[in-house]
Amino acid sequence: MIDIEKYDGLTNNGKWRTTDSDDSVIYWDAERDWYATIALVQRDSDYYGNEDNPDMRLMADAPLLLEAYKELQDYHAALLHWMMYHLDKDEDEVKEMIYE
């Protein structure tokens, strides 16, 4: 299980994007009225264009993936509790049924 609390407080609430001009992931800094850099990506070659670089896309999408993970955790907990209630089993019994 991933400890998602260590990701609280993402810069600009995780509204990040990649750039066309260089290998960076950026966000809009409203206080300064300009784009600021979250990360620079070191590439081994120029095989990928900036928008096609999978490393950059993963970094830019990380906040979205985190939100999806949080949502799945909520669904998992709700389903587990539903099964425990309707099957009259404890958590370990339900997990054993699911994972056997």
C-alpha positions in Angstrom: 0.0 0.0 0.0 1.3 3.4 -0.9 1.5 6.1 1.9 -0.4 8.8 0.0 -0.1 11.3 2.9 3.5 12.0 2.0 2.1 13.6 -1.2 -0.2 16.2 0.5 0.6 19.7 -0.5 1.6 19.2 -4.2 2.8 22.4 -5.8 -0.1 24.2 -7.6 -2.4 21.3 -6.4 -0.6 19.1 -9.0 -1.8 21.1 -12.0 1.4 20.4 -14.0 2.2 20.1 -17.7 5.1 19.4 -20.0 6.7 22.1 -22.2 7.3 22.3 -25.9 10.5 24.2 -25.6 12.6 22.0 -23.3 12.5 18.9 -21.2 10.7 20.2 -18.2 7.5 19.8 -16.3 6.0 23.1 -15.3 3.1 24.8 -13.5 1.5 28.2 -13.6 2.7 30.3 -10.6 -0.1 32.9 -10.2 1.8 34.8 -7.5 4.7 35.5 -9.9 2.5 35.5 -13.0 4.7 33.1 -14.9 5.5 29.4 -15.4 7.8 27.7 -12.9 9.6 24.4 -13.3 8.8 21.3 -11.2 11.3 19.0 -12.8 13.9 18.8 -15.6 14.2 15.5 -17.5 17.6 14.2 -18.5 17.4 12.1 -21.6 19.9 9.7 -23.0 19.0 10.6 -26.6 16.8 12.9 -28.7 14.6 9.9 -29.6 11.5 11.4 -28.1 10.2 14.9 -28.8 9.3 16.8 -25.6 5.6 16.0 -25.8 6.3 12.3 -26.7 8.7 11.7 -23.8 7.1 9.0 -21.6 9.1 10.1 -18.5 7.8 13.7 -18.8 4.2 12.5 -19.4 4.4 10.3 -16.3 5.7 13.2 -14.2 3.0 15.6 -15.5 0.3 12.9 -14.9 1.6 11.9 -11.5 -1.0 14.0 -9.6 -3.8 12.6 -11.7 -2.6 9.0 -11.0 -2.5 9.9 -7.3 -6.1 11.0 -7.4 -7.1 7.9 -9.2 -5.3 5.8 -6.6 -7.1 7.6 -3.8 -10.4 7.0 -5.5 -9.6 3.3 -5.9 -8.7 3.1 -2.2 -12.1 4.5 -1.3 -13.9 2.0 -3.6 -11.8 -0.9 -2.2 -12.7 0.1 1.4 -16.4 0.5 0.6 -16.5 -2.9 -1.2 -14.7 -4.6 1.6 -17.1 -3.2 4.2 -20.1 -4.1 2.1 -18.9 -7.7 1.7 -18.1 -8.0 5.5 -21.6 -6.8 6.3 -23.5 -8.9 3.7 -21.5 -12.0 4.1 -21.2 -11.7 7.9 -17.5 -12.2 7.8 -14.5 -10.3 9.3 -12.0 -8.5 7.2 -9.5 -11.3 7.1 -12.1 -13.9 6.0 -13.3 -11.6 3.2 -9.7 -11.0 2.0 -9.0 -14.7 2.1 -12.1 -15.3 -0.1 -11.0 -12.6 -2.6 -7.3 -13.6 -2.8 -7.5 -17.4 -2.7 
